[in-house]
Amino acid sequence: MKTIQLNIMSEFLPLYILPQKGLNSFYFGSSNNLAESYFGPPEAIEELDDLDFCKSIVWHYYGMGFSLIFDELQGGNFKGVEITNQTTTIANQEIFQLSIIQADAFFRSLGFKEIETENMAFGEKRCSIEDAGIDLYYEKEKLISLYCSLD
């Protein structure tokens, strides 16, 4: 793993997730050049190549509360986003305000049906909305991060 720190502070941008599409108007499959034109340069860039079948470049936007993941084995295209920004919305709902039970009901109201919850090794709970490509990570019943992808 190699990290490059760029020390650039990004200004706040309201974030909204479009399940199965992307973040704001930045869609899955887009290039990192388009990401830079949309969000500006990242604050840090990290290379992840721990597995034979996975080589990713992560662009961190710490000041805005998200990281973009680009798949180097698929042409360097946008494949996922990890978000910690507490004001992020999905269908006009601030998702970080929802408990696991409320999130389950919310996603079902949007038509998503493949929802599973499991306890993770470090005490977190993960609520996976498979058909939306979203994983919600809870710690002590509070949403701390989410991951959204096309997968």
Backbone torsions as a table, in degrees:
resi	resn	phi	psi	omega
1	MET	NA	130.5	-179.7
2	LYS	-125.5	130.6	179.4
3	THR	-119.1	135.5	175.0
4	ILE	-115.3	120.2	179.8
5	GLN	-94.1	123.9	-178.1
6	LEU	-102.3	-16.5	177.6
7	ASN	53.3	46.9	176.0
8	ILE	-112.8	129.3	179.8
9	MET	-93.9	127.7	179.4
10	SER	-95.1	148.5	176.8
11	GLU	-85.4	159.2	-174.5
12	PHE	-65.9	137.2	177.1
13	LEU	-134.8	124.8	177.6
14	PRO	-58.5	135.2	-177.9
15	LEU	-109.4	136.0	172.5
16	TYR	-139.5	141.0	-178.8
17	ILE	-99.1	134.5	171.8
18	LEU	-108.8	99.5	-176.7
19	PRO	-51.9	135.2	-179.4
20	GLN	68.0	6.4	-179.9
21	LYS	-123.2	-50.5	-178.9
22	GLY	156.2	-156.3	-177.6
23	LEU	-115.8	121.3	-175.1
24	ASN	53.9	-129.7	178.6
25	SER	-98.9	18.0	178.0
26	PHE	-101.8	110.0	-169.5
27	TYR	-98.4	151.5	176.2
28	PHE	-55.2	139.7	-178.2
29	GLY	95.0	-9.9	179.9
30	SER	-73.5	161.7	-178.0
31	SER	-86.6	163.4	175.8
32	ASN	-70.0	-24.9	174.6
33	ASN	-62.8	-42.1	177.1
34	LEU	-66.6	-37.1	177.0
35	ALA	-59.5	-44.4	-179.4
36	GLU	-66.0	-36.2	178.1
37	SER	-70.7	-28.8	-178.2
38	TYR	-85.1	-48.0	-174.2
39	PHE	-104.1	-10.6	-173.7
40	GLY	89.3	178.2	-179.7
41	PRO	-68.5	146.4	178.5
42	PRO	-71.3	159.6	176.8
43	GLU	-78.6	-27.1	177.7
44	ALA	-154.6	152.2	176.5
45	ILE	-124.6	134.2	-177.7
46	GLU	-128.6	136.0	175.5
47	GLU	-99.8	129.6	176.0
48	LEU	-119.6	118.3	176.4
49	ASP	-143.1	49.0	-176.6
50	ASP	-74.2	-24.3	-176.1
51	LEU	-120.0	153.5	179.3
52	ASP	-62.2	-34.3	-175.5
53	PHE	-97.4	6.2	-176.8
54	CYS	-139.4	116.9	173.3
55	LYS	-135.5	113.6	-174.7
56	SER	-126.9	154.2	170.3
57	ILE	-114.1	128.6	-179.3
58	VAL	-112.1	125.8	175.3
59	TRP	-102.6	116.5	-177.9
60	HIS	-94.8	130.1	173.0
61	TYR	-119.2	71.7	-175.1
62	TYR	-56.5	-43.4	-177.7
63	GLY	-63.4	-25.6	178.6
64	MET	-101.3	-6.1	174.3
65	GLY	80.3	36.1	175.4
66	PHE	-156.4	162.0	175.6
67	SER	-133.9	133.2	178.4
68	LEU	-97.2	136.6	-180.0
69	ILE	-112.5	127.1	179.3
70	PHE	-113.4	133.9	-178.1
71	ASP	-90.4	107.4	-178.7
72	GLU	-67.2	-27.3	179.8
73	LEU	-80.0	-9.6	177.9
74	GLN	-116.6	38.1	176.3
75	GLY	80.9	13.6	178.8
76	GLY	76.0	20.9	-177.1
77	ASN	-85.3	154.9	179.8
78	PHE	-61.3	122.1	-178.9
79	LYS	-120.6	-16.4	-179.3
80	GLY	-171.9	166.4	179.3
81	VAL	-140.8	135.3	172.4
82	GLU	-107.2	131.4	-173.1
83	ILE	-127.6	135.5	172.1
84	THR	-121.3	-2.4	-179.3
85	ASN	-64.7	115.6	-172.9
86	GLN	-68.7	-13.7	-179.6
87	THR	-100.9	8.4	180.0
88	THR	-61.5	138.3	-179.1
89	THR	-118.3	155.3	169.3
90	ILE	-133.0	123.0	-178.3
91	ALA	49.7	46.2	178.1
92	ASN	66.8	11.0	177.7
93	GLN	-105.7	126.1	174.1
94	GLU	-69.4	104.3	-170.4
95	ILE	-66.9	-31.0	-178.2
96	PHE	-72.2	-7.9	178.0
97	GLN	-87.6	-6.8	-173.6
98	LEU	-95.1	138.4	171.0
99	SER	-74.4	173.9	178.6
100	ILE	-60.7	-43.9	-179.6
101	ILE	-64.5	-43.0	178.0
102	GLN	-65.7	-39.0	178.7
103	ALA	-63.9	-42.5	178.0
104	ASP	-57.7	-50.0	-179.7
105	ALA	-63.6	-40.3	-179.7
106	PHE	-61.6	-50.2	-179.0
107	PHE	-66.6	-34.9	175.5
108	ARG	-64.4	-36.6	179.1
109	SER	-66.6	-23.0	177.2
110	LEU	-87.0	-2.1	177.5
111	GLY	98.9	2.9	177.7
112	PHE	-85.5	135.7	-173.0
113	LYS	-119.8	-23.1	-175.6
114	GLU	-88.7	83.3	-175.3
115	ILE	-121.8	126.2	179.4
116	GLU	-133.1	146.3	176.8
117	THR	-123.0	137.3	178.1
118	GLU	-144.6	152.3	175.2
119	ASN	-84.4	133.9	-179.2
120	MET	-95.8	167.3	-174.7
121	ALA	-60.8	-33.1	-175.4
122	PHE	-99.1	20.5	176.3
123	GLY	92.4	-5.6	176.6
124	GLU	-77.7	159.1	170.0
125	LYS	-113.4	138.2	177.0
126	ARG	-114.0	128.1	173.8
127	CYS	-108.5	111.0	-178.0
128	SER	-100.8	124.7	174.1
129	ILE	-105.4	86.0	-170.4
130	GLU	-56.8	-46.9	-175.9
131	ASP	-75.8	-5.9	173.6
132	ALA	-103.0	-12.6	-176.8
133	GLY	70.6	33.6	-175.8
134	ILE	-126.7	134.1	171.9
135	ASP	-118.1	127.7	176.9
136	LEU	-106.0	132.1	-179.0
137	TYR	-113.2	119.7	-177.7
138	TYR	-110.7	142.4	172.8
139	GLU	-130.6	122.6	-177.1
140	LYS	52.8	45.9	176.6
141	GLU	67.3	11.4	177.6
142	LYS	-116.4	132.8	177.7
143	LEU	-68.5	123.3	-178.3
144	ILE	-109.3	-26.7	176.6
145	SER	-162.3	162.6	174.9
146	LEU	-140.6	152.8	177.1
147	TYR	-123.9	133.5	-179.1
148	CYS	-129.5	133.1	179.2
149	SER	-149.5	176.1	176.9
150	LEU	-81.7	-20.4	-178.5
151	ASP	-74.9	NA	NA
